[in-house]
Amino acid sequence: QVQLVESGGGLAQAGGSLRLSCAASGSIFSIAAMGWHRQVPGKQRELVAIITRSGLTNYADSVKGRFTVSRDNGRNTVYLQMNSLKPEDTAVYYCVAAKGSADIYWGQGTQVTVSS
């Protein structure tokens, strides 16, 4: 099992910044990718950004150029730097760690609220 603990959510004004962190513990060997999804009430959870162990990244079109995902393999931690925040970025952000397509772990979620 992999445990994921998120931190860094909260309230920001439009145009502002927040940084999310997610620390992995437990059976962390062979985690291939870590990243972030988000969900708003009544909608499906969606990919925000993902990074592989080798540093390859993928972003949702809606956050490209504003958000940056990074990973510290030594600390088993993934970060999401969110700049130029918009009210539509308001959501619960979930950390995710994947060992394979069928072996996926989720954090408990952290609320991000962006006021206009």
ZIURFEN-V46891 format. One line per field, one symbol per residue. ss: DSSP state (H for helix, E for strand, - for the rest). psi: psi as a letter, one per 40 degrees, with the letter a starting at -180 (. if undefined). burial: I if it has 9 or more other C-alpha atoms within 8 Angstrom, else O. A space follows every 50 residues. Layout:
# ZIURFEN-V46891
ss = ???
psi = ???
burial = ???
This chain:
# ZIURFEN-V46891
ss = -EEEEEE--EEEE----EEEEEEEEE------EEEEEEE------EEEEE EE----EEE-HHH---EEEEEE----EEEEEE----HHH-EEEEEEEEEE --EEEE---EEEEEE-
psi = ihhhhiieiahiiheaiihiihhiibgeifhdiiahiihiheiihihdii hideehihiideehedihhihgddefiiihhhifiideehihhhiihhdi deghiiaeihhhhhi.
burial = OIIIIIOIIIOIIIOIIIIIIIIIIOOIOOIIIIIIIIIIOOOOOOIIII IIIOOOIOIIOOIOOIIIIIIOOOOIIIIIIIIIIIIOIIIIIIIIIIIO OOOIIIIIIIIIIIIO
